[in-house]
Amino acid sequence: MHDDNPMVIFQPSGRRGRVPLGATIMEASRLLGVGIEALCGGLQVCGKCRVLIETGRFPKYGIDSQCDHAGPWREAEGEHLSPEERAAGYRLACAARIDGDLLIYVPEESRPGKQVVSKDARPIVIEIDPAVKSYSVTLDRASLEEPTADLERLQHALKRDHGIGGGLTIDVKALRSLPQCIREGAGHLTASIWMDQEIIRLQPGEAEHCYGLALDIGTTTLAGYLCDLHSGTVVATASAMNPQIQFGEDVISRINYHLNNADGLAHLQETVIEGLNRLVEKVLSPPDPPYEHVIHRGDIVDVAVCGNTLMQHLLLGLDPESLGMTPFVPAHHAGLNIRARDLGIDVNPSARIFILPNEAGFVGGDNIGVMLMEAPQKSEDIVLIIDIGTNGELIIGNRQRLICSTCSCATGPALEGAQIEFGMRAAPGAIERVRIAPDTFAVDYKVVGRELWRSQSPPAEMQTRGICGSGILDAVAAMFRTGLITPSGAFDSKVATDRLRENADSGMLEFVLVRSPETSIGRDVTISQNDIRQVQLAKAAIYTGCKLMLQRIGIARPDRIKLAGAFGNHVDPVMALTIGMFPDCPREQITSIGNAAGDGCRMALLNCRKRIEAERIARRVEYVELSMMSNFQDELIAALDLPHQCDAFPHLADILPTGNGYDWEAQIRSGAV
Amino acid sequence: MHDDNPMVIFQPSGRRGRVPLGATIMEASRLLGVGIEALCGGLQVCGKCRVLIETGRFPKYGIDSQCDHAGPWREAEGEHLSPEERAAGYRLACAARIDGDLLIYVPEESRPGKQVVSKDARPIVIEIDPAVKSYSVTLDRASLEEPTADLERLQHALKRDHGIGGGLTIDVKALRSLPQCIREGAGHLTASIWMDQEIIRLQPGEAEHCYGLALDIGTTTLAGYLCDLHSGTVVATASAMNPQIQFGEDVISRINYHLNNADGLAHLQETVIEGLNRLVEKVLSPPDPPYEHVIHRGDIVDVAVCGNTLMQHLLLGLDPESLGMTPFVPAHHAGLNIRARDLGIDVNPSARIFILPNEAGFVGGDNIGVMLMEAPQKSEDIVLIIDIGTNGELIIGNRQRLICSTCSCATGPALEGAQIEFGMRAAPGAIERVRIAPDTFAVDYKVVGRELWRSQSPPAEMQTRGICGSGILDAVAAMFRTGLITPSGAFDSKVATDRLRENADSGMLEFVLVRSPETSIGRDVTISQNDIRQVQLAKAAIYTGCKLMLQRIGIARPDRIKLAGAFGNHVDPVMALTIGMFPDCPREQITSIGNAAGDGCRMALLNCRKRIEAERIARRVEYVELSMMSNFQDELIAALDLPHQCDAFPHLADILPTGNGYDWEAQIRSGAV
């Protein structure tokens, strides 16, 4: 970068460098590898990327940083920053442009948190029949009378000893190792063969170990499961943020990033591949105590990948534009087998990466994975599966009929991120459980990463940073139950508590959940009227999706509900029912199934017949685009209120006393909630 | 390169740079991209790489060059350089090591010549049925009711309109272009499909042009034929030296380079791929007048490659060690289809490169190409095909039986290069035709690149540099016919001519073919006793190969002889018969067939059934390793003499008067020779 370009220094990381004049602070942060939250993908609508311009001469760094070096104030900034904040030097990183040397402080709440992801591997019961199998053979010797080539002797031995024949090919990289393998193993070697069709790896002698990797590409989280292809056991798991987050929190933001940037698709693809390669590194890094033997990249000879349609398109570098507009057509339905080296995934370069099939819209391989794992298509009961990750996906049906859909809004961000003022992902410091006393309106809460509740802790130790999805859900349910908010979702200004106050800027009511001494951000954590509206919208979207799909299948309520995904695993079903997020269902028929998509992906890795089953499911399931249904808007509006009529929720009435007399503490004591 | 490394400057090219201390001059020349002949591959046996150390201070270059900067004198240098040459500053580039700054002059005879290759495309008659075919289709529109993915709609249209179905896959790069192609072509597009199995290219609308490339990888020469896959016509041809020449002239030298250098195989592979990519560039560069439309790399959607087993192994990066030792086993027999991007060949990256099958030893895809073209396997007559490129390959047989073999020595270099004192390739300045008057022993000759014979030219215009294969053959035949040499091959010292003289260094007799004023190298061009021995050895090797194969097939002489390859195309069959290079055969049954291997490769490109035929031939043909036959040595020794008994050559007697009374000028006048 040229010497007369402005010098930019980010604190507290201390990263510095020269950046192009006129770049936004967000662009500069990417160039210098500094993380700043960009939930909306830089569209200047989420206000999460606030940074502080430190003014003055900094001889230590040889720069002179002034507020006006961040370019003219933009209208969008005024919508997210108060006049006081503006005066203090706050700017939005996505709006302010670099006009001179700058020292920029990134406050804690603007730094991307390290999410606590619960994508652990559940035990799955499956016959081990992987796509890549290893066979040991001893080759005939070549002679002057029969100077048969190495490959043909290998093919002959594989046919003779294992019955593998008919068009068996070999990848050129494996072929290159053949002469040496024969020499080193004195004619005895082990071949790893994909689908009995192609030799993809050769090792001298008897090679025992053979590994596969299941990769679950979530919009927010990447998860990897390293499996022993002989035993099926999970050898290592790892998860990480999907680094595409920097280009936007939800699917629509990422499509927009592609549409608005010439190299957008390439960036998105490279970024997720880099993220996956770091994941490969993680699963391979020796644990403590170390494995009996070291596992190398080359030992990973098979990979199965699932993700929603967009994640799969971006991984493959496929133009995703049509996914977001009618008729919501993906580039491909059928599963694909793509050479690892063609994608740049750092496993055995000859391995083929199996991409699970897509359905339509954003419903992709992850949904197929859920169905492989939960098998609603084999059930007599009508099962409703609600997979709320960043993207909300719904499956309903049984062996007769199967319908899938995505929720009409990106439910994850609505509940966890961009649209909630103090919303954040389930990272340390995020409020994940909330209880409100019905008489005093005292708040008790628990944060991610800390065992003890607020009532059991010295206030300063809470170090609260914000509120995550399960926390906001708890809070709204509790506020409703204690009468702080009315069924329409509005604050009841008649409730007497100093926690309910007017916001100085907006003049709107807000509820103080956590006072600033208990936070690490130096501000009260509050729930605004707007936050409640966002939760109402999200829950109404999920409820409406479920209801319309139940209508289409012709029944009033499902026999069972399964909650999948990171959010589905965290949410308290009773609280969700309280605010009317799901259709009514007996409490004991509601179960959390964890990362079912990742589990299904592992099934496809360990048993190649599951891949055929996946194709069959993908062809069978009907895709419904909810937003195109004529009664969608009416139903959505009807679903906004809290609570629903309890006569529509007979099972809810069993577990929750209705009305204002709800004794929260008694419920805790009895263990009911 | 570090500043205190020696500076080396090569003249006359003027290329300069710092090179590692202790590197040979040959290694330095490669680092700096200077061509020096290395016929033996740097083994210090051919003596072709003589260079001159210019001594003195060269202020212009800031260096001080002294003879002792080229390291101590090596024993091998003494075998090729006379004491006078040593005193003048001559060194062998492969032996002398850089010990300080050097200014090095590369004399003309040590520079690799630009060979005149006659690898033009002959017209071939073949049904056009290429492996890659293009199909135009119009896709159904996707709708909300049927949100069928792009790929599935394409597959459906291809099945509906062209009957292509059942497991049709798509390369990921082609898939990436699908959404845009659909948009640009408004649903109308053209798909190029490999073997009706895989879509490898998509173009919007109706795409008319589709090209394939046949590549013939010779040990010395690369040839490329760009063909229109619709019409089968050759659009452009190009040829170039195989740049692997720098690692050794013949197959054995290249294997040795691999065995003696850790990265040898990788170097050999990279080098030939670079050479092929330059060839691709050549065939694509617009001719004058230019094509009606520009052809891009991406338009080349299919490639067929033939070469001897070693050339094919090196292209693929396969360890060639076992090719050169009993039982002469290649890494693979069957033809391979390898993705262009996996080899780094700059055509459409999704194209598959078809490598013709191998037989055994060095008999590879080039030999299969010859058989595809000449079809001895379909002939009633017994056909003998002698393919003398750098490597000599023999085929004999008919529809009943087919045998192939390589000559026991690299006949090409023996006749053209390393083993002949003034031997060189058929480059400008090389003597290609020789006539000697039986009475005066006056020599008339013709050089490559010049129409007029010596007898028709001012001497200084000849600019003779050396002698190529057909020239040395002519010379030996003429010396024998004029009595200059006896049937044993020894010079007859009783012949009175000042052209026959004793060599000052060796004391051996030599014949002065061209006097120094007619040369561009400042020295007489002579034929030494040793040169004659080399020709005897080469012709005996070819003759013995033919004879042993005839014996194995159980006949005395073939019905027809076909001469293939660069040398086979150049040689005068009468002269070859004169010295007994081939078995006896009526003159009119001896034909030159040019680059039959390349022609056969084109057939495999233009008709995919020829690829199946190639596999069938490769499995059918018997490979004979001549050097392992018990009577080989005896037969070889018996074949050394000139001439063979004319009763073994009844047909030769028809065209040549026997004995010393051969009236050469009458023969020329009558047009017989």
Interface residues (C-beta under 8 A of the other chain):
Chain A: A142 S143 L144 P147 T148 A149 D150 L151 E152 I170 V172 K173 L175 R176 L178 P179 Q180 L316 G317 L318 D319 E321 S322 T326 P327 F328 V329 P330 A331 H332 H333 A334 L336 N337 I338 R341 D342 L343 N358 A360 G361 Y623 E625 M628
Chain B: A142 S143 L144 P147 T148 A149 D150 L151 E152 T169 I170 V172 K173 L175 R176 L178 P179 Q180 L316 G317 L318 D319 E321 S322 T326 P327 F328 V329 P330 A331 H332 H333 A334 L336 I338 R341 D342 L343 N358 A360 G361 Y623 E625 M628
